[in-house]
Amino acid sequence: MQTDSSKVQKFLCETPQKTFDLGEKIGESLTGGEMILLSGGLGAGKTLLTKGILSALDFDVDEVTSPSFTLVNLYKTEKFDVYHIDLWRIDERSDAGAAVGLSEILEDEKAVTIIEWSERLKIFSFPEKTFHINIEGDGDDVRRINISRQDAK
């Protein structure tokens, strides 16, 4: 997804399918090394957007599930590894990054990391290609999705 650090891209997804389709567009733009930070309430579509991203990478979306209980799911695609992380069950007072081994995951500079409930990462040094995606809405409601890029400099 091409964007600059000073601009927020805003999308209105009227259906869950449109949210999935936006995920596919994001997935098509990935080159490896990106971190995608997802925030939004329960049922906002974070996992649905992730399924779209992985669909674009020719990964079987039926194999993509929320890592709420496992905390980290690894999906090996032909282009690169994708780590799908869910911080929902991590105690807000703990170091969420350490709890899921995020520093070790980021050692693979080509891997893509997608983090649900990313706001629980309080203090962390993010990689150069970091996208913040906020999703508002849930279920079959219209979703408002804002995407911004944070460039490490």
N, C-alpha and C positions, 0 to 999 in steps of 0.2 A: 504494500500500500504506500504510494508515494505521497508524502506530505512534508511540510517543513515545520520546524520547531515552533514557529510563531502562530500557526494556524490550527484551528480545530475544525475537522470535517464533521458535518452533521448529517445524519441519515434518519429517515423516517421509514420504518419497516412495518407495513400494515398487516402482515401475516407472518406466522412462524417460517414459512417457506422463504419469504424475503430476507429474514434474518439469516437463514441458512445460506441463501444466495450471496449475501454480503460477506459471510465467512469465506465462501469460495473465492470471491474477488480478492480478499485479503490473502488467502492461501496462494493464489496464482502469483502474487507479487513478492512472495518470500524468496530470499536468496540464501538463507542460513545465517545463524547468529542473532536472530531477532528474539527479543523478549516481549511478550504480549501480556499486559497486565489488565485483567478483566475485573470490573466491579459492577455491582448491581444486586438487587434484592433476590430473595428466593424465587425461582421460576422466571427470572428475567430473560433467560436464554443464553447464559454463558456457555453451557455445554453444547447447545444447539449451534451457536456461532463457531465453537471449536470443531464440531462435526463438519461444518461447511469448509473450514480451513483444511481439515484432513481429507475431505473429499477432493479438493483441488490438488492434493498431493497423491492422488490415486490410492488412498488407504480406504479399506472397507469401513464405512461409517457405522455399520452394525457392531463393530468391535470397539467403538469409541463410547466410553461410559464415564460418568462423573466419578472422579477419584475421591469422593467424600470419605470413604472408609480406608482405602489403600493409601491415600494422600498423594501418591505419584503414580501415574501410568506412563509407560514408555511405548511409543508407537514408532516402529522402524519403517520409514518410507524409503523409496529408491533414492530420493534426493538427500535426505538427512534424517536424523533422529528427532522426534518431537516428544518433549516431556510435558505432560499435562498434569498440573499440580492443583490441588484444592486445599486451601488453608482454613476452610470453615470450621473444622474440628480442632484446630490448634488453639490452645489457650491464648487469649489476647495479651496476657502479661508475659508470655514466653517469646523467645526469639524464633519467629516462624521460619525464617530462612535456614537457621541451623537445624530446626526440627525436621525439615525435609531434605537436608543435604544440598541446599541450593548452590553453595559455593563449589561443590564437587561437580554438580550438573553443569555449571557454567564453564568448567574447564574444557568442555567440548565446544570450541568456538564456532563450530558449524551447526550445532544443534539449535533448534527452535524451542523456546520455553514459553508455555502458556500457563498463566497462573490465575485461577479463580479465587475470588475474595482477596485480591492483591492488597487491599488497604490494610491487611494485617501485617504486611511487611513494613514495619515502622522505620527502621534504619537499615538501609541496604545500598550498596554501590551498584547501580544498574549498568548493564553493558551499553555500548554506544547506540545500538539500534533498539530502543525501547519504545513501545507504543502503549498508550493508556487508552483503554476502551471502556466507557461507562455506558451501561444499558439501563434505561428506565422503561418500566412497563412489565407485564407478565402475562402468562397464558396466551390467549388469543387476542389480547389487547395490542394496540399499536405500540411499537417499541421506538423510543428515541435513543439513537446510538451516536455518541460523540467519540471521535478518534483524534488523538493528538500524539505527536512524536516528541520524545525527550531526547535530545542529543547530548551525550556526555562530552564535555570539552575541558 
